[in-house]
Amino acid sequence: MDHDDIQDLFRSVGPVTIKRMFGGKGIYVDGRIIAVELRGGLMLKGDAEAGPLYEEAGGRHWRYTHNKSGKEVAMPYWTIPEGAFDDPDEAEKWARIAVGASVRAAK
């Protein structure tokens, strides 16, 4: 996704700041990270409250296998449900859920 696409997708939750990170992009609102764009995929910030909502809508939890320990590591991000890319109302719904997860994580 390019900068303008990301801005459009998250426009409903306020001004978005995009910063380069781990070969991808961190997407911030009010100084809090709400999503990451990595390897061509977009993942929303989640937690115990938001994760099940993402999964019900077809989102997948970001997990990877640690190189040294071989253990699976679960990151606090889920893929964005497909409908969000084509429907501004869906995009707003998921963006607000991600903002809520980010606010809760900061507490």
Buried (B, 14 or more C-beta within 10 A) or exposed (E): BEEEEBBBBBBBBEEBBBEEEEEBBBBBBBEBBBBBBBEEBBBBBBBEEBBEBBBEBEBEBBEEEEEEEEEEEEBBBBBBBEBBEEEEEBBBBBBEBBBBBBBEEEE
